[in-house]
Amino acid sequence: MEDKKGSLNAGSAAKAGISFGSALAMVISYTTWHSVGWAIIHGLMSWVYVIYFILRY
């Protein structure tokens, strides 16, 4: 199978999802708590914090 340029394989799709989840968690955290420290911690937790925030608020 040839890999077309610009197409996503499973590995790059998963990596993009993890990156997006981290960025989303950091933005939500910073706008809620106004703290860079909490934003970093929540960015490391990624999708866990995003799902928690959706369920909590």
C-alpha positions in Angstrom: 0.0 0.0 0.0 1.2 3.4 -0.8 1.0 6.2 1.7 -0.4 9.3 0.1 1.0 12.6 1.1 -1.4 14.5 3.3 -3.4 11.5 4.5 -3.6 10.5 8.1 -2.6 7.1 9.3 -3.7 5.7 12.7 -0.5 6.9 14.5 -0.7 10.5 13.3 -4.5 10.7 13.9 -4.0 9.6 17.5 -1.1 12.1 18.0 -3.3 14.9 16.6 -6.1 13.9 19.0 -3.8 13.9 22.0 -2.4 17.3 21.0 -5.8 18.8 20.5 -7.0 17.4 23.8 -4.1 18.9 25.7 -4.6 22.3 24.0 -8.3 22.2 24.7 -7.8 21.3 28.4 -5.2 24.1 28.8 -7.5 26.7 27.3 -10.5 25.6 29.4 -8.4 25.5 32.5 -6.8 29.0 31.9 -10.1 30.7 31.1 -11.7 29.1 34.2 -9.0 29.4 36.8 -6.7 32.2 35.3 -3.6 30.2 36.3 -0.8 29.0 34.1 0.2 26.3 36.7 -3.3 24.7 36.6 -3.4 25.0 32.9 -0.2 23.0 32.6 -1.4 20.3 35.0 -4.7 20.1 33.2 -2.9 20.0 29.9 -1.0 16.9 31.1 -4.3 15.3 32.1 -5.7 16.1 28.6 -9.1 14.5 27.7 -9.7 13.5 31.3 -10.0 17.1 32.4 -12.0 18.0 29.3 -14.6 15.3 30.0 -14.6 16.2 33.7 -15.3 19.9 32.8 -18.1 19.0 30.5 -19.8 16.8 33.2 -19.2 19.2 36.0 -20.2 22.5 34.3 
